[in-house]
Amino acid sequence: MKIRFCGAAREVTGSKHLLMLNDKRILLDCGMYQGPRKESFAKNNAYPFDPRSIDSMILSHAHIDHCGNIPALSHKGFKGKIYSTLATKDLASYMLMDSAMIQARDMEYIKKHEKANKPNQAPIEPLYTVEDVKEAMTQFVGVEYEKAFPVEDGLAACFYDAGHILGSAITHFVVYDKEKNQRFTMAYTGDIGRRSLPILKDPQYLPQTDYLIIESTYGDRFHEPIEDVQAQLADIVNKTAQKGGKILIPAFALERTQELIYYFNELSKNKAIPQIPIFVDSPLSVKLSDVFKAHPECFDEATRKLIHGKENPFGFGTLKYISDPEDSKKLNSYKGPCIIISASGMAEHGRIVHHLKNNIEDPKATVLFVGYQADRTLGRKLVEGLKVINIFGKQYKVNANIVKMDAFSGHADRSDLIDFVSNIKGLKKIFIVHGEEQQSLTFAAHLKELGYDAYVPKFAEEVEI
């Protein structure tokens, strides 16, 4: 079998890995590259393979950097089945539809506001449409955790809980290579979650595995203790509220938003923060919260007890979900302290970009980042301390307070990753993906010190196992 690393190789977003076995082509994830607009458009429209040649796909989870380019792939000729967990199938429908609508709205806004500044620049069109999403969703096949299923001739798969987001899966394969008359096992982690986080179950360990493709987003560092989250969050809210400012939180509509709501519910219940309005400005979050309720099989014991006790951790007194665009616009003129949670998590698209545009120059405001910020995204630029930023072709001074909390991360850090690897028996080789080059290389070096054969592939590199 051969593996071609077609995305998220020495970078974080755009996960795509191609398995070539017995004349079959199986794609692991088809994520959207997230970064500067022109570069994103170019990378998301280029594939180091013919989309029509793909026989089937395995989707690890419903984050856009893992599933976001599926409709474009289908539009370009991929007609095979897409296997995922049941929760991922439900989430992907909303995530991809939202992605198509955001692209359409952003392109409309850009054409209207940037055309005056750059009249000769050719407009960038959306990667796919709502109709493309509808067509792609007909290809999905939902599968339960820990139930083996055939993918293609010579390849069987089984999903294990990755503990990263609702429905996220580590895929374990049993492979029979006819050409070499070899039978072996391999696994693809997608993204691995952290242990002891609220809401979801912890990541599962795997059975015997010969070859492993593993993420490395935080492979070179350690997270702050999760136990400190509530105290840190309360401190940020209280300090900003005292100044009368807004707290803007760019957050992925899936998982991170629900996790924030969970914590704000606890803080509000314990009177650790003032009773200020908390706006979840995301139509998608409303829909995703309904999906959460439909999949209790993914919840940890504590969350199941809350729900069985009739307490709704995703809805409480000061919390308001906003779907209507006009209600979103009204937040620009809202006076007094409030919390606005809005997508996207890297501040590249969606309503959060408009909230930043209207508040980034306010010294009373705080912008709180609670997740990974990929290289060259707007979120990364703010976290790195850029004093002037560009939003929709116009420059803005960064006067707001910029804060980053790593303790919120839903990705395993180095200690979690090492723990995961050390509990796998029989490992012959580890391929390290989904991390910026330095993170991946540092993680590989540490694995080698522990006696593992670890390798960091380059983009479009092909290896044989």
Buried (B, 14 or more C-beta within 10 A) or exposed (E): BEBBBBBBBBBBBBBBBBBBBBEBBBBBBBBBBBBBEEEBBEBBBEBBBEBEBBBBBBBBBBBBBBBBBBBBBBBBEBEBEBBBBBBBBBBBBBBBBBBBBBBBBBBEEBEEEBEEEEEEEEEBEBBBBBEBBBBBBEBBEBBEBEEEEEBBEBBBBBBBBBBBBBBBBBBBBBBBBEEEEEEBBBBBBBBBBBBEBBBBBBBBEBBEBBBBBBBBBBBBBEBBEBEEBBEBBBEBBBBBBEBEBBBBBBBBBBBBBBBBBBBBBBBBEEEBBBEBBBBBBBBBBBBBBEBBEEBEBBBBEEBEEBBEEEEEBBEBEBBEBBBEEEEBEEBEEEEEBBBBBBBBBBBBBBBBBBBBBBBBEBEBBBBBBBBBBBBBBBBBBBBEEEEEBEBBEEEBEBEBBBBBBBBBBBBBBBBBBBBBBEEBEEBBBBBBBBBBBEBBBBBBEBBEEEEBEBBBBEBBBEBEB
